[in-house]
Amino acid sequence: MVLFVILVLALLPQAMCKASIALCSILDPLPILHQYYQSGDLIIAGITSQVFILSNSISFKIHPSQKLSDDRIYFSETWTYLASMELLSRRGRFIPNYKCDAENTPVAVIGGPNSNVCLHMATILCMYKMPQFIYGSAPVMNEKTQAFFFHRMFPNGTHHFMGILHLLLHFRWMWIGVVSQDEENTEKFVEKVLPIFSERGICFDFIERFPKLKFSNEFEDAVREGFESFIVAMRSTANVVVVHGEIQDMITLRIIPQAAEFEEIPIQAAAKVWVMTAQMEFTSLRLQRNWSLQFIHGALSFTTHSKEVLGFHTFLQRKSPSEKEDGFIEDFWEEAFNCSFHKFVVDEMERKICTGAESLETLPTSVFQMSMTGHSYSIYNAVYAIAHALHAMQSLQFKEQTWASRERQTFLNQQQHKLQHFLRSVSFNNSAGEKVTFDQNGEIVAGFDIMNWIVFPNQSFQRVKVGKMDAHSLGPPENVFSIQEDIIMWPTRFNQALPHSLCNDNCRPGYRRAKKEVEPFCCYDCLPCSEGKISNQKDMDDCFQCPEAQFPNRNKDACIPKRISFLSYEEPLGITLAIFAVFFSFITALVFGIFLKHRDTPIVKANNRDLTYTLLVSLLLCFLCTLLFIGRPEKMMCLLQQTAFGIIFSMAVSCVLAKTTIVVLAFMATKPGSIMRKWVGKRLSAFIVLSCSFIQSAICTVWLATSPPFPDFDVYSMTEEIVLQCNERSSVMFYCVLGFMCFLAVVSFTVAFLARKLPDSFNEAKFITFSMLVFCSVWLSFVPTYLSTKGKYMVAVEIFSILASSAGLLGCIFPPKCYVILLRPDLNNRDQLARRNFK
C-alpha cells in the first residue's frame, strides 16, 4: 500500500556540479540517484500515509521530522500546511520563514497524488515562488499566479476525458453510470465533461458521488453514504460505470464487496465494468488488506503513460530496513510484512519479529507492486526535469566561476525563482528512451495507457496494457486512440463476451427507435419500419425508403432489386387470355364463314347482310386486337393498343346501332304515307357506321398527335415489381375514347330496347338489347376494376373486358341465326317466315 503525498527535491549546492555531470552521461540513472541518496546529496521531504510505499516512487532520504504514524491524518490539510512550513524552516526547528543555515534549502517540490494536497501546498509555497511538480490530479487554482509555478506531470485533462469518451464509443456503451468524488474537481467533470458525453449519444442511469473520506468521528457516516451510492450502482441496469476519482477513492471503492454482501446482492451478479480515471491508483486501508478484489476483475483504467525503467526492479529488490537513513522504511516494512522490530509491539499485537531479510517480491500486488506505475514514472521524470533545469541554470551562470559553497548557496537562494524559466523549457530523453517535454502551460506532453485489471484467486492482481491514447499523434482518430479488445479480460459474469451497456436492447435491423416519454434520450422503444421502408443497421432513428428499383425484404432490413413485370405469353395468365382471344376469333371467323356460305338465304338477307359482315369482321378484329396487349410493350404496340381497340370497337357498336336503327325505321316505313321510306336502305347504315367510326378515329388522331402513349416503367404501383407497361400519357384522351364507345352502346341499347317487341320474325332488337345490356355491364364494371388494380393486372382487366363484351355481342346476336341456318333450314325460307308472321 504505497502513498506519497508530498515529495520535495532539494539538491545541495556541493552536489550540483557532480550531479549535473552525472546526469549528462549516465545510462542507468537509478544506481547514480541511489548513490546520491546514500551520500546525502539528494534529499526528499514528505508526508507518508499509513505506510511508506517504495514501489510507487524512487526512494530518497525522508526528512526525519515527517515520520507520522497516525492513520487518521492522510490527506489532511493541517499536515499538508505543516509540511510546507517545515520546508521553509531550519531543520529540526519549526520556525516558519526563518532559516539561518544553508542546509536543506529546497528548490522544487514534487507533490501529489491528491489534488487537495497540491492546492494546500501551493498556498504556502507559491508565495516563495517555489516550482511545484504535480504528478496526480491538478488542483483548481484560484489565482493565475499560483498556476504559473505549477508543472503538471499529469497530461492534459481534456485529452484524458476524450480518451474515456473514445473508449465508451468504441464499445458502444451508451448507458452508463458515473461515480465521482465530492470535490471541487468534480464540478468541472459533471458540468463540462458529461454534457460532451451526452452530445455523443451517451446517457446516464445514475450520477453518484463518493463521500468525502474523513478520518475522524464522521468516518461511519462517510461509509454509510458510500454504501448507498454503491447499492445504486450495483442495482443499476448499466453494466459500465465510469469512476472519476483520486487515489483515496480506491479505498471507498473497495467497500463495494462488503456493500453487496450486506445487501445480499451476489457480487458476480452485480459485477460491472469499472472505467477508472488516471488519477486513481491502487491503495487501501490496513483493515482492507484481506478484502476480496474480485469485484475489480475486468476493470479498465487510464493511467499516465509509463515505461519500465532499466534497473528499477533491481533497485527495489535491494531495498531493506537496514537503510536507516530512510525515515519510512521501517514503518513500511512492519506494515507490509505484518511484523515489528520492537518486541513490546510483538507482544501486544501478536505480530512476528521482522528479520529484515523478507523479500518485497513475495508480497502480493495488493500490498506492494514491483512494476513502474504511472505515478512512479511521473515522479521519476519530475526528478530528472528538475535536475536538468538546475544543470542548465548552473551551466549558464557558473560556467567559469569557482566560489565557495556558501557563496554559491546564497546566490542560489537569490536566483531560485529564475529556475522557473529553465523548467518551462526543459526537454530531455530519459533512460527509458522517451522524450520528456512540457507545453506552454507547464503540462507534460504525454499520453495515457489503458490498463485491464486481472485479479487472481490469491488476491494478487495484474494490470495489462490493452490500449493507449497518444497525445503526440497528429493522424486520424484511429491513430490517437487504439485498443486491443481481443486481449481484454472481462468480468466473470460476462463469460468473456463483450459486455453491452444499453438502456434497452438494440433495435435490430428492420426496426426504428421511438423515444420513451419521461426517460433519458437513449431509452427507447423499437417499432417496426412502416410499409415500404427499411433499416439496415442497429438502433436507427428512422427507417428509409429503398431506391426506386428496389423493395424491402420480408424482415425490412435490406433492399431487393425489383423484377421486371409485364403480361407475357410465358405466364399462365397471358397464355389463357391469348387462347381465349384466338378461340373467339376462330368462332367469329366460323360464323362469318357460315354467313358467307348462306348469304342468299332469307335470314341472312333480312337484317342487312353488309352490316352483318361488317359487324363480324369488327368482332374478329376486336378479339385479335387483344393480342396487342400481351407481350413486352414496344413503341408501336403502345401506339396501336388503345387506338385500334377504340376504333374497331366503335365500328362494331356502330354496326349494332345501325342494325337497330334500320329495324325501327323499317317497321315505321311499312305504315301508309310514312316519310321514313326514304331513310331505309344501305346508305343510312353506311352513314351511321362511317360517321361513328370517323368520330372515334378523330379522337384517336388527336390523342396520337398531342400526347401519344409510350412504353414506360412503373416503379411505384407494385411493391416488388417494376411494371413495364404502355403509359397512356393522357388519361383524358383515354377516357374520351372509352366514353364515346360507351355512348354508342347506350344509344344502341336504348333504341333496341324500344324496338324489342316489334312484330317481325327477323327482328334482332331483343337480341341486341340483351347484348348491349351485357356490353354496358362489362364496361361499367371495367372502370372501377381497372382503377383498383395495378401492374400487369390492369392490362389483364382490359383484355378481359374486351373479350367479354365482344363475346357478349357475338353470343347474343348470332347463335339464333346460326341455329336456323344449320339446324333448321326448313325455317329459312320466305313462305315459312310469312306464315309465322301471320300467326
Secondary structure, DSSP 8 states (H G I E B T S, - for coil): ---BSEEEEEE-HHHHHHHHHHHHH-SSHHHHHHHHHHHT-EEEE--B-SS--STTS---EE-GGG----GGGTT-HHHHHHHHHHHTB-TT---TTB--S-TT---EEEE-SSHHHHHHHHHHHGGGT--EEE-S-----S-HHHHHTEEESS--HHHHHHHHHHHHHHTT--EEEEEE-SSHHHHHIIIIIHHHHHHTT-EEEEEEE-----SSTTHHHHHHHHHHHHHHHHTSS-SEEEEE--TTHHHHHTTHHHHHHHTT--TTTT--EEEE-TT------GGGTTS--GGGTT-EEEEE-----TTHHHHHHT--TT-TT-TTHHHHHHHHHTEESSHHHHHHHT-EE--S---GGGS-TTT---S--HHHHHHHHHHHHHHHHHHHHHHHHSSS----HHHHHHHHHHTGGGHHHHHHH-EEE-TTS-EEEB-TTSBB---EEEEEEEE-TTS-EEEEEEEEE-SS--S-HHHHEEE-GGG----GGGTTS-----SS----TTEEEEE-TTS-TT-EEEEE--TTEE--STT-SS-EE--TTEEE-TTSSSEEE-EEE---TTSHHHHHHHHHHHHHHHHHHHHHHHHHHTTTSHHHHTT-HHHHHHHHHHHHHHHHHGGGGSSS--HHHHHHHHHHHHHHHHHHHHHHHHHHHHHHHHHHHTSTT-GGGGG-SHHHHHHHHHHHHHHHHHHHHHHHHHS--EEEEE-SSSSSEEEEEEE-S-HHHHHHHHHHHHHHHHHHHHHHHHTTT-S-TT--HHHHHHHHHHHHHHHHHHHHHHHH--THHHHHHHHHHHHHHHHHHHHHHSHHHHHHHHH-GGGSSHHHHHHHHH-
